[in-house]
Amino acid sequence: MGVVSGRVLSSSAIVDIATDRSVYGRAFLVAAVELGMTFPTPSTALLQAWAAVPPQARALLELFLDAPAVVVEDLGASVAGRAGVRAYPAHQAGHLDVAAAHAVDVAIARGLAILTAEPGPLRAIDPNVEIEGLPAP
């Protein structure tokens, strides 16, 4: 496996790739595979994506998970603690997205940007986290 060197995938980016919402998400994944890059993918973002992807697109989600560029980042106790403390202000404001908090933690720990179609929940956790936005279809 290559160095973790691509972008952290948010749940909205995973949904974009699985449903082909825009050509950019899938093209980015293909280019990353060709370049030997990887996508750290928070397990909580996968959970959210599985819930959001319609049944007819779930086969593509399974193929996505088999891609060599996808590296699943589990939510362990230490990550949950760090991400939870960082997400406290968003929770107090009523805007907590657990998958977004996990993605922000992975991005900060890896020094990578987050690929997303929905930057709002990520910015609610950390307004300074680096975001690469997917264009609207």
N, C-alpha and C positions, 0 to 999 in steps of 0.2 A: 504494500500500500504506500502511496506517495505521502509527502509531507502535507499536513493539514494547512492548505494554502489558498483556498478559494473564498467563499462567502458562507456565512452562517445562514441557513435557510429558516425563514419564519414559516408559520403554518400557511399564511396566504401565498407564499412562494411555492410551497409544496402543492397546494390546491391548484395554483396557476399551471404548474408543470403537468399535473395529473389530468387536468381537464382541458389543457391546451387553450386556456383563456386568452393568452397572447403568445405570439411566436417567440418572444424574447426569453421567457423562462426556460423552455425546452432547449432553445439554441444555446443558452448559457451553460446548461448541463452538458450538452454534447461537446461544446468547446472545452469545458473543464476536463472531461474524460480524455479528449485528444491531447490536452496539455499535461495530463497527469496530476491535475489539481484535485482537491477534495472539497466536499461540502459538509462541514460539521452540522448535524441535524439534530436539534434537541428532541428527545423522546416525547416531551409534552407537545411539541409542535406536530409530531406525527399523530399523536392521539387526536388533536384538534382537526388535523387534515382528514383522518379516517372518518370522523364524524361529519365533515363538511362535503366530502367528495360523494357525488351521487353513485348509486350502485353500478351503473353502466361504465363508470370511469375507474372503478377500483382495480381492475386488471392493470391499468397503466400505473396506478399507485404501487402495486406489487412489483412491476418492472422497475420503477424508480428505486425502490428499496434494494433491488439486486444490482444496481449500477455501482461499479467499483469506486466512483467518486463520492458516494454517500457514506458518511461515517456517523453512526448514531451516537449521540452524547446522552448518556443516562442521567437521570436526576437522582443523585445520591443525597445523603444527609448533609454533607458539607456544602454542596452546590445549592440545595434547598435553603439552607441557612443564609448563605451569601445573597442569593437572589431574593429571598424573602425580605431581608433587611433593606436591600436596595429598593424593593417594590413598596415599602411601607407608605411613602407619600401617595402613591397611586391608589393604594388600597383605601387610605383615609379619604381620598377624593371620590371614591366609588368607581374607579377606572382600572381595577386590577385585572390583568390578563396573565394567567400563570404561564402560559406558553411564551408570551412576550417577555416576561421576567426571566425565564430560562434562556431564551435566545439572547437577550442582552448580556446575561452572565457569561454565556459561551463566547460571545463576540469580544467582550472585554478580556476574558481569560486568554483567548487565542490571538488577540490583536487584529481581528478581522471585521469587515463591514457585514451588515445583515442585508440579505436580498429579501425584499418584501413588496407586496402589492398594497399593504396597509401600514404605513409608518406610524400612525397615531398611537396605537397601543404601546409601541416600542418607545416612542418619544415620551409617553406618560411615565415610563420607568426611568429613562435617562435621556434628557433632551440633547445630550452631547454624543450619544452613540452614533457611529458612522453607519449611514443607511445608503443602500443602492436600491432605488425604487424601480419596480417593474412598471412599464407604461400601461395605461388603460387600454383595453382592446379597441 
